[in-house]
Amino acid sequence: ELELRKGQANDSLHHLRMALAEKSVLFRTELWHASSQSQTTWAWGKINAIELMVKKHAAVYRACQRAMISLGADEDNLVRYR
């Protein structure tokens, strides 16, 4: 169970990093170069959708942290997944 939670935490971190990178790219490419209100609205819609993904993956990661603590993970693992 602990190994599964560590894997799930790693997956969540990976998805979190990818979503944040995509959000950053959207800011630089779509939002800054939007020349009309409709383009700006569309870009913000995509950015907000990615923000929901970020929050979802962060919540999964926090749940994994709590589960690892309750499963009695050693100090090294708790430091790594803090």
C-alpha positions as CSV (number, residue, x, y, z in Angstrom):
1,E,0.0,0.0,0.0
2,L,2.8,2.4,0.9
3,E,4.6,1.7,-2.4
4,L,1.3,2.3,-4.3
5,R,0.9,5.7,-2.5
6,K,4.4,6.7,-3.4
7,G,3.8,5.9,-7.0
8,Q,0.5,7.8,-7.0
9,A,2.3,10.8,-5.4
10,N,5.0,10.7,-8.1
11,D,2.3,10.5,-10.8
12,S,0.5,13.5,-9.2
13,L,3.7,15.5,-9.1
14,H,4.4,14.8,-12.7
15,H,0.9,15.8,-13.8
16,L,1.2,18.9,-11.6
17,R,4.4,19.9,-13.2
18,M,3.1,19.4,-16.7
19,A,-0.1,21.3,-16.0
20,L,1.9,24.3,-14.6
21,A,4.2,24.2,-17.6
22,E,1.2,24.2,-20.0
23,K,-0.4,27.1,-18.0
24,S,2.8,29.1,-18.3
25,V,3.0,28.5,-22.1
26,L,-0.6,29.6,-22.5
27,F,0.1,32.8,-20.7
28,R,3.0,33.5,-22.9
29,T,1.6,32.4,-26.2
30,E,-2.2,32.8,-26.2
31,L,-3.0,35.5,-23.6
32,W,-0.3,38.0,-24.3
33,H,-0.9,37.8,-28.0
34,A,-4.7,38.0,-27.9
35,S,-5.8,40.9,-30.0
36,S,-9.5,40.8,-29.2
37,Q,-11.8,40.3,-26.3
38,S,-13.0,37.0,-27.6
39,Q,-9.4,35.7,-27.9
40,T,-8.7,36.9,-24.4
41,T,-11.8,35.2,-23.1
42,W,-11.0,32.0,-24.9
43,A,-7.4,32.0,-23.5
44,W,-8.7,32.7,-19.9
45,G,-11.1,29.8,-20.3
46,K,-8.2,27.4,-21.2
47,I,-6.1,28.8,-18.3
48,N,-8.9,28.3,-15.8
49,A,-9.5,24.7,-17.0
50,I,-5.8,24.0,-16.5
51,E,-6.0,25.6,-13.0
52,L,-8.7,23.1,-12.1
53,M,-6.4,20.3,-13.2
54,V,-3.6,21.8,-11.0
55,K,-6.0,21.9,-8.0
56,K,-7.1,18.3,-8.7
57,H,-3.6,16.9,-8.8
58,A,-2.5,18.9,-5.8
59,A,-5.4,17.5,-3.8
60,V,-4.5,13.9,-4.9
61,Y,-0.9,14.6,-3.8
62,R,-2.0,15.9,-0.4
63,A,-4.2,12.8,0.0
64,C,-1.2,10.6,-0.7
65,Q,0.8,12.5,1.9
66,R,-1.8,11.9,4.5
67,A,-2.1,8.2,3.6
68,M,1.7,7.7,3.7
69,I,1.7,9.3,7.2
70,S,-1.1,7.0,8.4
71,L,0.6,4.0,6.9
72,G,3.7,4.7,8.9
73,A,6.1,5.9,6.3
74,D,9.7,6.4,7.5
75,E,11.2,9.8,7.9
76,D,13.1,9.7,4.6
77,N,9.9,9.2,2.6
78,L,8.1,11.8,4.6
79,V,10.9,14.4,3.9
80,R,10.9,13.5,0.2
81,Y,7.1,13.8,-0.1
82,R,6.5,16.8,2.1
